[in-house]
Amino acid sequence: PDPGTLASVLTEGVKNTIGDSRVKVTYEPEYVPAVPPAMPDIPPEQLAGMIKATVKVEVLDSNIAYLKIQHIIGEEMAQKVGPLLLEYIWDKVLPTSAMILDFRSAVSGELSGIPYIVSYYTDSEPLIHIDSVYDRPSDITTELWSMPTLLGKRYGTSKPLMILTSKNTLGVAEDVAYCLKNLKRATIVGENTAGGTVKIDKIKVGDTDFYVSVPVAKSINPITGKSWEIDGVAPHV
């Protein structure tokens, strides 16, 4: 008689059967699929406001940069608000002698943002194969490579980089942490991450108000041949 209880029972059953906590059954009579706004419709000032709301930047004692990121923006948005990004964030942290990236609250992001972020902490040459993402609906594997040219200067490969993680660090941020960890470019400090996915679809079950959330893409790291999904990214410390 209670659809919410049924959804919980089904989720538990699926989780125990296939061992994947990312697959969920939910009952959502009011659910409306989110439609991201088209890029051209948002003026740069508004985009800058959104970025400032999701990024905290400061320079700590001993000349250490601290960047708290909640959402990893994609390449398209980064290009559009580039000058504002440089002025508000990058120019402040570039002269520092070490950096802390705080991903403890990073729960969303765009796939195209992965090579963007990783490239700032690697050399321009040679290009590095960072990640491969297999998309099941399209049956296409996309290779993510470091970028030869970037907006602003690179932070480089010699200055210490620490990434703070928590059990809430999810999805694209996990991918960035896993890439930089296996490139031996960053020290991961904190908790094991959530073990999410780079892409999840919410599928309506027939003509009901039940939905199944299921991963539809998989990240495969070229260095380890494995994924951070399900198990999460294990910290060094």
N, C-alpha and C positions, 0 to 999 in steps of 0.2 A: 504493500500500500504506500510506502514512502520511497519515492524515486531517488532521493539523495542517498538513502541507506543502500539501495540497490546498486547505485553507482560506486559506492565505497566498497561493497562486497565484490563487485566485478573487478575493480581496480586491484584489490588485494589478490584475487584469484589469478589475474593476468600476471601480476608481479611475481607471484610464487611459481607460476608455470614457466615463464620465459626469463625470469631473473633480470628484468629491466625496469627499474623504478621510474623511467621517463615516460612509460606508456600509462596513460590514465584514462579512466572513464568518468565523465562528469555529466550531471544533469543541470542544464542551463536554459530554462525557458525564455530568458531575456537576452540570450547571447546574440550580439551583432558583430560580425567580423570587422576587425579594425582595418581601415583603408588608410595607408600612409599618405600624407598630403604630397601633391606633386611639387617637385623641387622649385620650379619657377615661381610658384605662388607665394613663396616665403621670402620677404625682403631680407637682405644680409644683416640688418640691425637686429631683426627678430631671431635669426639663426644664431647670431652672436650671443644674444640673451639666453637662448637655449643651451649653448655650449657653456657659458659662464655658470649656468645653473647645475650643470652636470660635471664640471671640472673645478677642483679647488687647487690653487697653485700658491706655493710660498717657498722662500729660501730659508732653511733652518740654520742653526749654528754650524760652524765648521764648513760653511759654504756647500751645504747639501740641499739639492732640490727635492721638493716633495710635491708630487702630482697625484691628486685623488681623482680617479676617473670612474664614473658610474655607467656611462654609455660610450661605446667605441664607435665614432662616426665613420661613415663610409667615404670612399675616395671622392665621390661626386660632391658631397657636402663640404669636404675638406678643401676641394678646389674652389668652391664658391665663396667660402669665408676665409680663404687662405691668409690674406693680409691681417685680418682681425686675429686669427689664430697665432700668427707670428708675434703680433704686438702684445696680445694679452697673456700668452703662455710661453711660447718658445724663446723669445728674446730674453725673458726673465731667467730661464733655467739653463740656457746654453753656456754661460760662463762658469757654471758651478763645477765642482770637482768630483761629485758623485750624485746619484739620483735614486730616489725611492718612488716607485710607481705603486700606488695603493689601489689594488683591485678588489678589496674586501667587499665592496658594495656594487661591483660591476656585474650587472645582471642582463645586459642587452648590448647589442652591437650589430654592425654590418660586416659581412664577410670581406668586402673590399677594403675594410679598414685594417685587416691583419697585415698584409705586406707593407702598408703605409707606416704602421707603428714600428714593425720589426726593422724596416730599412733605416730608420733613424739611429739604430744602435749597431748597424753593420757597415761595412765598406761599400763604396759604389761599385767596385770591381773586385773579384769576379762576382757575377750575379749568383744568388743562392736560391736553390729550390727549397722553399719554406714548408709547403704543405700541399697535399692533394685532397680535394673534396669530391666525393662521389655523390651525385644527386640521383636518387632512385627514380622519381617520376619521369625525368628526361633521359635517364640512363647515360648521363654525361659526367666524365671526370674532369674537373678543372684544376690545373696546376697553379699554385700561387708562388710567385717568384719575388725576390727583393727588387727594389726599383732603382734604376741607374741614376735618375734625377729626382730631386725632392724640392719642395717648397722650403726655403731656408736651409741652414747648414745642418749636417748630421751631428749627433752627440758623440759619435765615434765608437771605437771598439775597446779603448783602453780604460776609460773611467768606470769605476764600480757602479753596477746597476742592481738594485734590489727590488723584488716584486712582492708586495704583501698580499696574501690570499686568505680567504676564509671558506667555510663550508657553503657560503652563499655565492661565491664567485662562480659565474655561470656562463656557459656558451662561448661566445667569441673571445671573451677575456681569458677563458681557460686555454683556448687555442694559442693566443699570444704568449701566455705564460709558458706553455708546453714547448712552443717553438724556440723561445729565447733560452729556456732551460737546456734543451737538447743541442742548441748551438753553442752551449757553454758560455753564453753572454750574460746571463743573469743568475743571481742567487734568489731562490724562492723561499720566503719566510712566512710562516703562519700555519694555517690548517690545510688539510687535504681539501681540494675544491669539490664542487657539487657533482661533477660527472654528468654534465648535460649533453647538449648537442648543438651543432651549428645551425640546424634548421628543423623546426617541428611544425607539423600540420595538424589542424583540428578538424576532424572529419565527422560530419553529421551522420548519425545512424538512422537510415531509412527516413520515414516521416515521423520522427520523434524529436524530443528535446534532449536526447542523449547525444554526447559527442565523445569521440575517441581522439586523444592527443597522442600522436605517434611520430617518432623521428623519421625523416624522409631523406636525410643526407648523412654522410659519414666522413669524418676527417681521418686521413691516414698520413702520419708523419714520415717523410722520406728517410730520416735518420734512424728511427727506431722500427719502422714498419708497422707501428701500432697506433692506437688511438687513445686519447685522454678521456674519451666518452665512457660513461657508466662508472669507471673506477675513479675518475678525477685526476688532477695533477698533484703528485706527492711533493711536499716541500722539502728543501734541503735541511731547513732548520725549523 
